[in-house]
Amino acid sequence: MSEHVYKKIELVGSSKVSIEDAIQNAIAQAGETLKNLRWFEVVETRGQIENNQVAYWQVTIKVGFTVDN
């Protein structure tokens, strides 16, 4: 059986569209420089208001990835 070691980092993604899009943006950007992304957890959700409307969604996530041997 193979055993893994993971590292966990915290990221903040943003989007004008939705919470899900903010998560996707953070993961996609992290995937450009990190290998072996495995899971994420949402830590915090918040937004920016402009003219009584939601202007941006911000989502803080923790992303886990396997560490190479």
Secondary structure, 3 states (H helix, E strand, C coil): CCCCCEEEEEEEEEECCCHHHHHHHHHHHHHHHCCCEEEEEEEEEEEEEECCEEEEEEEEEEEEEECCC
